[in-house]
């Protein structure tokens, strides 16, 4: 199965998202930006919405799958929640098209700090976001 193409990590990089968030005026503007980014995430085909591809630790349903091509990881993900789809785009922008070493070396906490979002998320959303990141890191470590 071929993963669906998305623009995150290629056309829309983590640096692009940080720049966009830093021009946002307040939390509501950042929230809107996250929702808009989520609209650019293609819907994951049903063939990928399998129980073994769900991310545990997320309140919403989240599916995450990957492909490793010559040591470079490609990810596809989706959620049944609009804001979570947006949060997924932030993670994909950070990790898409990277090697395991680059994934593990990326300062995700610093990235999230620059985005100015985590402190505004509910505890369950924050935990879900961390669960997605953790699953990507485990994937990079075990492949």
C-alpha positions as CSV (number, residue, x, y, z in Angstrom):
1,X,0.0,0.0,0.0
2,X,1.3,3.4,-0.9
3,X,1.0,6.1,1.7
4,X,-1.0,9.2,0.7
5,X,1.1,12.3,-0.1
6,X,0.9,15.3,2.2
7,X,2.8,18.6,2.1
8,X,4.1,18.5,5.7
9,X,7.9,18.2,6.1
10,X,8.4,19.0,2.4
11,X,6.4,22.0,1.1
12,X,5.4,23.0,4.6
13,X,8.4,22.6,7.0
14,X,8.6,22.9,10.7
15,X,10.4,26.2,10.2
16,X,7.5,27.5,8.1
17,X,5.0,26.6,10.8
18,X,7.1,28.2,13.5
19,X,7.3,31.4,11.4
20,X,3.5,31.3,10.9
21,X,2.8,30.8,14.6
22,X,5.1,33.6,15.6
23,X,3.2,36.1,13.5
24,X,-0.1,34.9,15.1
25,X,-1.8,37.3,17.4
26,X,-2.7,35.3,20.5
27,X,-3.9,31.8,21.2
28,X,-7.1,32.0,19.1
29,X,-5.1,33.0,16.0
30,X,-2.7,30.1,16.6
31,X,-5.7,27.7,17.1
32,X,-7.2,28.9,13.8
33,X,-3.8,28.3,12.1
34,X,-3.7,24.7,13.5
35,X,-7.2,24.1,12.2
36,X,-6.3,25.5,8.8
37,X,-3.2,23.3,8.6
38,X,-5.3,20.3,9.5
39,X,-7.5,21.0,6.4
40,X,-4.4,20.5,4.3
41,X,-3.9,17.0,5.7
42,X,-5.3,14.4,3.3
43,X,-7.8,12.0,4.7
44,X,-6.2,8.6,5.4
45,X,-7.7,5.9,3.2
46,X,-9.8,3.4,5.2
47,X,-7.3,0.6,4.4
48,X,-4.9,2.4,6.9
49,X,-7.5,2.9,9.6
50,X,-6.7,-0.4,11.3
51,X,-6.8,-1.1,15.1
52,X,-3.0,-1.9,15.1
53,X,-2.3,1.6,13.6
54,X,-4.1,3.5,16.3
55,X,-2.0,5.6,18.7
56,X,-2.7,4.6,22.3
57,X,-2.8,7.5,24.7
58,X,-5.0,9.7,22.5
59,X,-8.5,10.6,23.5
60,X,-9.5,11.0,19.9
61,X,-9.0,8.3,17.3
62,X,-5.6,8.7,15.7
63,X,-4.0,6.5,13.1
64,X,-0.3,6.6,12.3
65,X,1.5,4.6,9.7
66,X,4.9,4.8,8.1
67,X,7.1,3.6,5.3
68,X,10.9,3.4,5.5
69,X,12.6,3.9,2.1
70,X,16.4,3.5,2.2
71,X,16.5,4.7,5.8
72,X,14.2,7.7,5.2
73,X,10.9,7.7,7.0
74,X,7.6,8.8,5.5
75,X,4.6,9.1,7.7
76,X,0.8,9.3,7.2
77,X,-1.7,10.0,9.9
78,X,-5.2,11.0,10.5
79,X,-7.7,11.6,13.3
80,X,-11.4,11.9,13.8
81,X,-11.0,15.2,15.5
82,X,-10.4,18.5,13.7
83,X,-7.9,20.0,16.1
84,X,-6.0,16.8,16.4
85,X,-5.7,16.7,12.6
86,X,-4.0,20.1,12.9
87,X,-1.7,18.9,15.7
88,X,-0.7,15.9,13.5
89,X,0.5,18.3,10.8
90,X,2.8,19.9,13.3
91,X,4.4,16.6,14.1
92,X,4.6,15.5,10.4
93,X,6.3,18.8,9.5
94,X,9.0,17.9,12.1
95,X,9.6,14.3,11.2
96,X,8.6,13.6,7.6
97,X,11.4,12.6,5.2
98,X,14.0,12.3,8.0
99,X,16.3,9.4,8.9
100,X,16.1,7.7,12.3
101,X,19.1,9.7,13.6
102,X,17.5,13.0,12.5
103,X,14.1,12.0,14.1
104,X,15.8,11.1,17.4
105,X,18.0,14.2,17.4
106,X,15.2,16.7,16.6
107,X,14.4,19.0,19.6
108,X,10.6,18.4,19.6
109,X,10.2,20.1,23.0
110,X,12.0,23.2,21.7
111,X,9.9,23.1,18.5
112,X,6.7,23.0,20.6
113,X,7.9,25.8,22.8
114,X,8.5,28.0,19.7
115,X,5.0,27.2,18.5
116,X,3.5,28.4,21.8
117,X,0.8,25.8,21.9
118,X,1.3,23.2,24.5
119,X,0.4,25.3,27.5
120,X,-3.0,26.0,25.8
121,X,-3.9,22.4,25.1
122,X,-6.1,20.4,27.4
123,X,-4.1,17.8,29.3
124,X,-5.6,15.0,27.2
125,X,-4.7,16.7,23.9
126,X,-1.2,17.4,25.2
127,X,-0.8,13.8,26.2
128,X,-2.1,12.6,22.9
129,X,0.4,14.8,21.0
130,X,3.2,13.4,23.1
131,X,1.9,9.9,22.4
132,X,2.1,10.5,18.6
133,X,5.7,11.8,19.0
134,X,6.6,8.9,21.1
135,X,5.2,6.4,18.6
136,X,7.3,8.0,15.8
137,X,10.4,7.9,18.0
138,X,9.8,4.2,18.8
139,X,9.3,3.5,15.1
140,X,12.6,5.2,14.3
141,X,14.4,3.3,17.0
142,X,13.1,-0.1,16.1
143,X,13.5,0.1,12.3
